Amino acid sequence: MHLPREYVAYMAKQLLKRLTASGYIQYEQPAYVTEVVTQVMLDELTIEDRIDEEVREILEEHGSEMKAMGASYEEMFKKVKKQLVRDRKVIL
């Protein structure tokens, strides 16, 4: 993720402000709701980072097999990542 947490919190506040002004939502605990929305946004923004880390771990476990087969790390990274994204039905 390339956005600072503070900026994500700012975006969450602005989102809630606009949704409230438009009459789409109402809430009584602004600090709590802002924190929850910020956390959800952070989770969504870090999905690709977590998948990349998992791919690295998988490839590290199978490094010797890849060398024996002559497979390229970059090519295998793309394939494993594509498979994980498809299995988890994630949109990147």
Contacts in CASP RR format, 6 or more apart in sequence:
PFRMAT RR
TARGET T0000
AUTHOR 0000-0000-0000
METHOD contacts of the structure
MODEL  1
MHLPREYVAYMAKQLLKRLTASGYIQYEQPAYVTEVVTQVMLDELTIEDR
IDEEVREILEEHGSEMKAMGASYEEMFKKVKKQLVRDRKVIL
1 42 0 8 1.000
1 45 0 8 1.000
1 46 0 8 1.000
1 48 0 8 1.000
1 49 0 8 1.000
3 45 0 8 1.000
5 38 0 8 1.000
5 42 0 8 1.000
8 38 0 8 1.000
8 41 0 8 1.000
8 42 0 8 1.000
8 45 0 8 1.000
9 34 0 8 1.000
9 38 0 8 1.000
11 41 0 8 1.000
12 34 0 8 1.000
12 37 0 8 1.000
12 38 0 8 1.000
12 41 0 8 1.000
13 34 0 8 1.000
15 37 0 8 1.000
16 25 0 8 1.000
16 27 0 8 1.000
16 30 0 8 1.000
16 33 0 8 1.000
16 34 0 8 1.000
16 37 0 8 1.000
19 25 0 8 1.000
20 26 0 8 1.000
20 27 0 8 1.000
27 33 0 8 1.000
47 90 0 8 1.000
47 92 0 8 1.000
48 92 0 8 1.000
51 81 0 8 1.000
51 84 0 8 1.000
51 85 0 8 1.000
51 88 0 8 1.000
51 90 0 8 1.000
51 92 0 8 1.000
52 81 0 8 1.000
54 84 0 8 1.000
55 77 0 8 1.000
55 80 0 8 1.000
55 81 0 8 1.000
55 84 0 8 1.000
56 77 0 8 1.000
58 80 0 8 1.000
59 66 0 8 1.000
59 73 0 8 1.000
59 76 0 8 1.000
59 77 0 8 1.000
59 80 0 8 1.000
66 73 0 8 1.000
66 76 0 8 1.000
84 90 0 8 1.000
85 92 0 8 1.000
END
